[in-house]
Structure formats: C-alpha cells, structure tokens
Amino acid sequence: MTELTTLTSKYNYKTVPGDPLGTLHFTLSNGMQLFMSVNKQEPRIHTNIAVRAGSKHDPDDCTGLAHYLEHMMFKGTSKIGALDWEREEKLLKRISDLYESHKQETDAEKRKAIYSEIDKVSSEAAKLVAPNEYDRMAGSIGAKDTNAYTWVEQTVYVNNIPNNELERWMKLESERFRQLVLRLFHTELETVYEEYNMSQDNDMRKALKATLKGHFPTHPYGTRMTIGEGEHLKSPSHEKIHEFFSAYYVPNNMALVAAGDFNPDEMVDLAERYFGQLPTKPVVHPTFEPVPVQTGIRRAEVFGQKEPWVEISWRTGGAASKHQDMLALIRGLLYYRDAGLMDIRLNQSQQVLNSYAYAFTFMDYSLFITYGKPRDGQSLPEVEGLVLEQMEKIRKGDFPDWKLDAIIKNYKVDLIRYAESNAARTHSLTNAFIQGESLEDLALAFERMKKITKEEVVAFANEYLTDDSCLVVYKQQGESEVEKIVKPTITPLE
C-alpha cells in the first residue's frame, strides 16, 4: 500500500499503483472506512453505505432479522418522520413489549389476542408519524435508485445523488444510522411476508436453498436463509432487532463507498462532520466450527412450475484463500464469451438447451456452480453427465496453454467497460470491504491470476472439483408443498 498526497489534497489517501478504479481509501476518526473512486462522466455520485452484517449474523431463533432490519432503516428516526416523538416513543415501547409477549406465548388464542392489541396500539402510534418521510427527503435532493439489499454477510444501502447535494445527503444518511426506530413495524411485516411467500414459489431460490443447505448443513450459509424461516418471521422481536443494530451498525463496522464526480477532500470533510460523530464500539463477529469435509456425490431434488434443470456445485475456500482467482479462471475455461468448453461443446453444438458456470465467494467458503438445462426429451442424468464431462477435461488439462492468458486479457477488457458505471465501481469496492479484501487484493487480482500456471489449475480442479465431492440438485417440474405465511389481520393505516 502506498500513500498518495497531491498538491490539492490535504489528506494522505491509501492507493495502489495501477488500480483501474483509482480508489482512494481513507479511515475516519471513529473507524468508518471511505472508498472513493472519482469519475467525471456525469455530475452525480453513486453511493453505498455497507454494513458487515447479514443473515450469517442472525440469531438462531430469529432468522430473517438482518433483512427485516434493512426494511426498518427506511422508517425514519426521532427527527425524521416523527410528528410527536415524546408520545410515539411511549407507544413504541408498549408495542415492543407486546411483541415479546407474543413471541413467548404458545397458546394460539392468546397469541391472537396479543396481536389484536399490537394492531390497536400500532394504529394509534401511526397517527403520530409522517410516513415515507425518508423517501420524500431523499427525493427532494434528487436522489434516485434509492434501495437496499441484504445477503449472507452484508447489508448495503444505495443512493445515487446529484454532486451538489452531497452535504444534505450526508446529513440525512448519518441521521438514519444514528438511531433505529421500529415504527410502522407490523404493516411492514406484510411486505416481508409477501417477499417470503413469493420466494417459496421461486424455482431458482428453491434450487439455491437446496445447494446452500447441502454444502453447509452446520453453517449459517445453509441453516439461516436471508429471507428467514416462516416461524421466526411470525414471531419477531423488537429487542433482538435493536440488539443487532447496536452490535453491528457501528462506524468501525461500516464503509461509505462513493463513485462519481466529487472532490475527495470535501467528501472526507463532510463524512467526518456527519458520520464521524457516530460512536464507535468493539464489534465481535460470530465464529463457527469448520464444515466437515464431505465425500461422495450428494444429491437433492426440488420441484416447481418451471422447466427442469440440473445444478452441480462444489465447495472451496473463502475470500482469504484467494480461491476466487482460480475459480474465475476455471469459470472462463468452462463458460465465457462463447469460447468456453460448455459454450462450444454443449451450447453451440446443441447438446443441451443451455448451460453455464459461475461462483460465489463468501468470507468462510466459496461455491463453484454449473448449470445445465435439457433439450426436449433429454433426461437430467444425461445433462449431468455432459456437464461433468467438461469438468473432467479441466482436471485432465484438456485445454490449450494460451487459454488462461486469453481469459485474463478479456477479463481486463470487461473491467474497463464495467468501470464506466459508477454503480459497478461501488459494487466492486463494497464487495471487497465486506470480504476483508485490501485494495491490493482487488487491484492486483489480474497480476495474481497471471502467475497461475496450467499445472496449478489442473491440480486445483483435481483437489476440489471432483465427481465424488460435488452436490447435484435436480430441479424437477411438478407440484411441491410450500410453506406460506398466513398474514394476520392488520388494520390498514390512513
């Protein structure tokens, strides 16, 4: 890591020579990290506020909590959306206590009575709120693409703002991260319930859930789905949500990522003025026992309305292992720009209707996944065999030596095109922050890949990507039993 000091800068930014994103890295006094990539193409700034906490951090008895908290971060604070905070605060405490009673109660009729009281008090509290105030305030400064997402190890809040509204955006965002207010809580449950119910009918999500559970039977990647378990969603806990916010939504566990047209020094000044006032505290991330090594081919089957397909996947090391470099090369050998083995031997030759490969990299482990969809009259076992044949060619080294270099060069070209988008820049830097990658890790990935030899690729495939270490998921066409949440009676709000 080098220090960059320019004649126009009053800060020493951490940079990496040759970084295609020209990233400037700075840490505020309270530990919050700033990743800045200047791009003058348009007078706007794409921003991510990233928190290192996702469904992996959910309590065992409150899965879906990280995702639900994400929804509640749009409900305002004692200063945003509050018409009479003193009265509302007392009602919210009453609602919180009722939810704790509801969670502990096992008698169905008593639970129903408690929820009726929750509905009644919530309707009273809602009269003291200016709903959607955060959205209106963001819109008033010209923000667009306002959104958020939760995944296994991150929750990320997104905005795209005019570059002349940077200070008002900083003031707005720092306020909502200052305080969590669980207002309009039970009506937001309707939205989360709907997301959950829709996910139960989504064939891709069914297959992914089977893949994660199959590879991680004892790890949160497989035991805590981001959307949560139905029983847990029906019994939320305000207290546990506040505990989660207090534990992980702290500046030394967060990053502000920005790409666009701005002055970095001004960005740091404003971030220090607003976000720098958030109090810091020690953050303890959960740790888990290693997942036992799994040998022998394993199988799972899911059913849904869409046409059938097969997914074959393998588990490898996480972000710190740098296995993602090797997986990127193998993915290119199999599926990339119509020149991979799956492209040529399966898709173009019409051996299957469609096939491809991709990888997930998490902190603790990675997954390499291949997909094959059969032609009319073709069986899933046939497609499975064809896909595994292509992986066998990788293990045998049945590809030309020059192929690796060509893949890396094409990846570089793709990165240049990718970096034209400010949203893409922030996405790359956000993922690096979440996975604990340094700027060197991100910027020098291609240099690391160039040092990987064909022999090393073959050895890696023979160690991690074998026929007897894979998980095969058949997505069959047909009816399946799905658990859906029956929405409770909720009085519509004015």
N, C-alpha and C positions, 0 to 999 in steps of 0.2 A: 504494500500500500504506500502511495506517495502522498505528500501534501501539496496542494495546489494553492498558490497565492498569486492573484493577479493585481495589477496596478489599480483596478477599480473595485477590488474586493477587500473588505475589512475582516474576512474570516478565512481560516485555513480549512479548506474542504478536502476530504479524503477522496481521491480519484484513482483510477487505474489507467495508465497509458494504453491507448488502443481500444478503449471501451467504446463500442459503436453507439451507445446511448449518451455518451458524455456525462455520465452520472456524477453528481456532486453529493457527497454524503456528509451530514452534519448531525451531531447529537446535542439536544437541548440540555439545559442545566438540570432538568429533572429526569433525564434519561430517555426521553422520547426521541426517536430517530427520524430524520428527514432524508428522503431520497429525492433528488431534483434532477430533471432532465429538460434542458431548455430547447424549445423547438419554436421558431418564429413564424411558422407557416400561417397561423391564424391567431387573432388576438383573444385566445381562450386558454383555459388551463383545465386539464383533466386531473381530478384528484381522487385518491383512495385514502381512507383512514383505516388502517389494518390493525386488528387485534389478534394476538396469538392465542386464540381460544376458539374451539369449535366443539363438535359433538364428541370428540375424544375426551373432552373435559367435563362432559355431562355427568351428574351424579348417577349412580346405578339405578336409583329408584325415580329419577326424573329425566329420562331421556327426552330429547327434543328441546331441552331448556335453552341451549345456546341459540337455536333457531328462533324460538319464541321471543327471547330477549332481543334479538335483532329487530323483530317486528315492533317491540315496545319502544325502541330507541327513536321512533318517529312520532311519539305521542307528546313530546314537549317536557318541560320542567316546571318548577315553581315560577319561572319567569316567562316561559313560552307556553301559551295555551291556557294559562290559569286566569280565571276571572275573579275568584275569591279563594286564594290558596289556603288561608287560615281555616276556612270551613271545609274545603275539599280535602285537606290533609287528614282531618279527623275522620272523614268518611272513608278515605282510602285505607286508613289503619283498621277500621271496622271491617272493610271488605277483605283485607289481608287475613285478619283473624278468622273470618268465616271460611275462607279457603282452607286454612289449616285444619279447622274442624271438619270440613267436607272431606279433606284428604284422609283424616284419621277414622272417620265414621265408616262402618261396614254395613249398617242396616240400610237397605235401598230406600225405604220410605223416609227415613231420617235424612239421608243424603239429598233426596229430592226436596225436602222442606228447607234444608240449609241453602240449597241452590236457589230456591224461590226467594229467600231472604237476600242472597247475593244479588239477584236480579233487581230486587226492590231498592236496595241501597245504592247499587250502581246507577240506576236511573236517576236517583236523587243527586249523586255526585256528578253525573254527566251534565246537569244543568249549570254547573259551575265551570264548564270547560268551553273554550273556543276550539272545536275540533279541526284537525288538519292545519293547525296554525303553523307548524314547522314547514309543511309543504308550501303554504302560501308565502311564507317568508323567503324560502329558497327560490320560489318562482319570482318574487319581487326583485331579486338581484340578477335575474336572467339565468338562473341555474337550469340545466337540463340533464337528462339521463340520471336523475336522482333515483338511487336504488341501493340495494344492499344484498349480500349473499353470505350464506354460512356453509362451511364444508367441515371436514373432519378436524382440521387444526387451525382454522381461521374464520373470522367474521370480518367482512370488509364493507365499508360504507362509501358509496360512489357519488360523485357530483362532477359536472362539467360547467365551469363558470366563466363569465367574461373576465378578462385580466384586469379590468379597472374596478372590480368588485372583490378583490382579494381580502381586504380588511374586513368588510362586512361578512364575508363567508367565514373567515377565521373566528369572528366574534360569535356567529351563530353556531358553528360546529363545536367550539370549545364549551359553549354553554350546555349543549345537549350531552356532552361527555362528562360534564361536571356533576350531573345529577340524574338518576334514574327515577322516573315517576311512572308507576304502573296504573295509569288512568285508562278508562275505556277498555279495561282488560278483558271482560267476558265477551264483549262484542267482537274483539279481535280474535277471540278463540274461534269464532265462526270461520274466519279466513284460514286459520291454521287447520281446523278440522277439514275444510274443503280441500286444502293442499294435500292433507293426509289421505283423504278418500280418493282424490284423483290419482295419487301415487299408487294406490292399490290396484288400479286398472291399467297402469302404465307397464307395458311388457319390458321395456328397456330397464326400468327401475327394478322390476322383479328379477331379471337376469343379473343385474349388478348386485342386488342384495344377496342372491344365491352365491355369487362369486366371492363377495366380501365375507360372508358367513363361512364359506368353505375354506378360505385361506386363513381366516383369523377367528377360529372358534373360541379362543380365550382372550382376545384382544379387543379393545373398543372399536377398532376399524370394522369388526364383524359383529360385535354384540350391541353397539349403540348406533343405530341408523340416525342420520342427521334429522330426518323428519320426526323421529321419536316413535315410541311404542304407543299404541292406542290407549291402553290402560293408564299410562303415565300422563298422556295429554288430557285425559278426562279428569285427572286429579292434580292440577298444577299447584305449585307452592310459591306464593309471593316471597316468602322468607328465603327460599333456596335461590330464587332468581336474583334477589338483592345480594345474597352471599356470592353468587357467581360474578355479578357486576363488580362487587368490592374486591374480589380476589384477582380478577384478570383485566378489567377495564381501568388499568392504571398506566400512566405515561411510559414507564420503563418497560411495558409490555406491548407498546403500540408504535406505529410508524405512520408518518404523514408522507405520502408519495405523490409527487406532482410532476406533470409533464406539460409543457406548453410555453407560451410567451410570457415570461416574467423575469424580474430581477432577483437572482438568488439571495442577495443580501437583504432585500426587502422581505422576501419570504421568511428568512431566518428571524429578522427583527419582529415581524408580526407573529410568527409562531411562538417565539419566546414570550412576547407580551401576553398572548392569549392562552395557548396550550401550556406554556411554561409555568403557569400558575397552578396547574393541576398537581395535587400532592402525590408524591411517589411512595411506594412501599415495596417490601420484598415480595416477589412472585414465586410461588412453588408450583411447578408443573407436575402433574401426576406421572409416575413411572409404572411400568408393567413388566411382568415376567416375560421372558422371550417366548415366542410361539414355538411349540415343539416342531422339530423337523418332521415333515410329512412325506412319507414314501409310498409309492404305489399310485397308480392312476385313481383319481377320485371322481365321482360323478354326482350330478344333481339334475333335477328336472323341474321346470316351471311351465305353467300353462297360461295362455292368453289368447286374445282375439286375432292378433297379427299373425302373418305367415311365420312358419318355423325358421329357426336358425340355430347355429351351434357356436358357442364361445369356448375357447381353450386358453387357459391362463396359467401363469407361473408366478411364484413369489420370489423376490430377490431382496437385496439390502436397501436400506433407506437413503435419505439425502446425504448423510455423512459418508456413505460408502462410495459415492460417485458412480454407482452402478448406472445412474441415468445416462451417463456418457455412452456406456456400452449398449444400453437399451436403445438409445437414439440411433446408433449405427446399425443395430440388428433390425430395428424397425425400418430403416432406409433400405436395407438389403431385401426385406420382405415386401414392403409396400411404400412406394414413393415415386411420384411423377411418372406413373405408368411404366417404370423401369425395374421395379422390384420383382422378386420371384413370384409373389402372389399376383401382381399385376399381369405379368407375362404368361405364366403357366396356368393360372386359374381364371382370371377375369377376361383377358383378351382372347384366350383360347376357348372361352365359354364352358370351362369345366365346371364352374359354379355360376350362380346368378350374380353373386357379389362376394367379395372378401376384402379384409383389410387388417391392419395391426396398429396398436397404439400402446402407450404405457402411462401409468400413474406413478408419481413419486411422492411419497409421504415422508415424514420425519423418520419413522421407525422401519418402514419397509417400502418396497416398490412392487408393482404388479405389471407384468407384460401380458397383454391380452390380444388374441387373434379371433377373428370373426369370420364365419362362412355361412352363406345363405344358399340353399339348394335350388336347382332348377326344378321345373315341373317333373314330378315322377322320381326325383332323386331323393335318397334317404339321408338322414342326418349322419348315420355312421359312414356313408360314402364321403360326405363333405368333411367329416372329422379326419378320415384317412388322408384326403388330399391336402388338407391344411398341415397335418403333421408331417407329410412328405416334404413340404417346403422347409419346415424347421429342421428336418433331418439333413437337408442339403447344407444348411448353415453349420450344423455340427460336423459334417464331413468336409467343410471347406470348399464346397462345390459352388464357388463364385470367383470371378477374376480378381486379381490383386488390386487393380486400379479402381475397383468399385468403391472402396472405402473413401479414397481421396475425392472421387466424384460426388459422393454423398455429402461430404463436408463442404465442398465448394458450393453445392446447390443450397445447403442449409444457410450458408453465409449470404447468398443472394436473397433467400427468403427473409432473412433477418433484416436486410436493408429495406425491403418492401414493408415488412412488418413494422419497422420503426417509423414509418411515415405516419402511423396512427399514434396519437397521444395516449389513447386508451390502451393500446398494445404495450406501449412503454411502461405505463404504470402497472399493467398486469404482470409483466416480467419482473419488475423490481419488487412488487408486492409478494410474489411467489418466493423470490429469493429471501426476502425478510422472514417470511413465515417458516421457511425450511432452514433458516440459520445459515444461508449461504453468504459469503462475503462478496464484495464487488469483484475481487479476483476470481472467485468461483464462477460468477456469472459471466464476466467479461472474457475470461481465458478458457471457456469451455471448448472452443474450437481448437485451441492450441493443445489442450489435453487430448482431444479426440485424434489429432494428427499423429500423436505419439503411440496410439493403439495399433498394434500390428494384427494382421490377419490371423496369425497363430493365437494371439490373445483372445480374439473374438471367438474362434473355434473352441478354445479351452473354456471360455466363459459359458458358451452355449452347452457344452458337454457337462458342465458342473451344475448349471441352474435351470436349463431349458430342455429337460429330457422328457421322454414319453412317460416315464414312471414317476415324475414329480409334478405332473400337471393336474389341473382341475377342469373337467369337461362339464359344461352346462348346456343341456338341450332345452331350448325354448320351443315347446310344442304348441300347436294350435288346438285350442279347446277350452272348455269352461273350467274355472277353478274357483274354489272357495276363497273369498277375500273378506277380511275383517274391516268393516267400515264403522266409523263413529256416528252414532245417532246424536244429532245435535240437540242439546237441551232447549227448553223453552226460554227464549230471550226476548224481552220486550224491546221492540225497535226504538232507537233513540231519535229524538226530534233533531 
